[in-house]
Amino acid sequence: SKIFKAGEQFVEATKKEAPPGMIGLFALQGAVDKNLDFYVFDLSPRIPGCPCVETTSPYMKYKYGHSVGPGRRVAMEIKKAVDIGRLGDIVT
């Protein structure tokens, strides 16, 4: 989708501008017009600025099969990096 493409383009741009690029949570905040074009108007590095997102967004539940708040998601990512020997890749 256009929104995921925007996220992927953002990650690639950060890799070019400041290696290793964006390595953690972020949100591109934007809007969709009547033609379904997506416009980014804000970047929220780390956890998105709205604390209610986790409770109203179904995406984490779809992905993991249960509700996952921002803190738990960070912990899960750190544990995964430790398990696969890549902790050094996610910390700066």
C-alpha positions, 0 to 999 in steps of 0.5 A: 500500500502507499502508506507502507511504501512511505514507511519503507522510503523513510527507512531507506532515506534514513539509512542514506542520511545517517547510517544505520538509519532508523532502527526502532519504533516510529510513526509517519503521521499523515492523511489520505485524500479523496483520491487515496493519496497519502500525505505525511505531515509529521514524524514521531520517532520512537513511540507514536505521540498518541497513547490511545493508539494501542488500545484502538488500533487492531494491528498489533493484535492481528500481528501477534494474536493479542494486544501489544502495547508500545512498551511490550513491543520494545521488550519483544524486539529487544528479546528477539535481537538478543535471541538472534545475536543482534543486540548491537544492531538495535542499540546506539 
